[in-house]
Amino acid sequence: MPDLQHDKPKPWDHDGINHWEVSKFSKEDNPYGLLEESSFAILFPKYRGERSATLSYLICSRTFEVMSC
């Protein structure tokens, strides 16, 4: 039997919203940049030696570097 207790209308979710729209994001939207930086090697020591994980981390960190400049 489905639980209908949490199946209530949501005023912020209506038919006029395009859920597939990609909003523009600029430097003005995040003027202070990243608040905290973490090291991939510390967070995921198990995957430190895997090439795909290392390559993904390098690509992400370069992208964030360009965005924060």
N, C-alpha and C positions, 0 to 999 in steps of 0.2 A: 504494500500500500504506500503510495507516495506521500511524503511529508509536505503538506501544503502550508505549514506554519510560516515558512520563510519565503513562500512564493507570493510576494506582495508587489504591487506596482511601484516602480521606481520613478520619481519625478524627473530625474536627470537623464533617463534613458527613454527617448520617445522616437517616433517614426521619422522625425525631421533630422535626426543625427546620421551623418555618413560615417559609419564605423571604419571604412576603408580609406578615409582621407588621411594623407600624411601631412602633418602640420610642419611648417617651416620652423627651424631652430637656428638661432643666430647667437653671436657672442653677447648681445644685449640681454638675452634670456637668462644667461648664467654669468653675470659680471665678475663673480669671485672665483670662477674656475672650480676645480675639484677640491673638495674639503679635506680628503684624506687619500693618501697614496699607499698602496700595499704592494708587497713583493710577491710575485707569482711563485717563486721558489719557496718562500716561507708558507704561503697558504696551501700549496699543493706539492709537497716534497716528493710524493710518490710518482708524480708525472714529470719531474724535473728533466729526466733524460730523454723523454719522448720528443722526437723532432717536430711533430705536428703541433704539440702543445707549446713548444718553445717558439716556433714560427708564428703561431697565432698570437702569442703574447707580444712578440716584437711588432707585429702589424698593428695591434691595438694600441700599444704604447706610443708608436710613432704617430698614429692618428690623433690620440689625445694630446700629444706634444704640439701638433699643428693647430689643433683647436684652441689650445690654451695660449698660443702666442698672440 
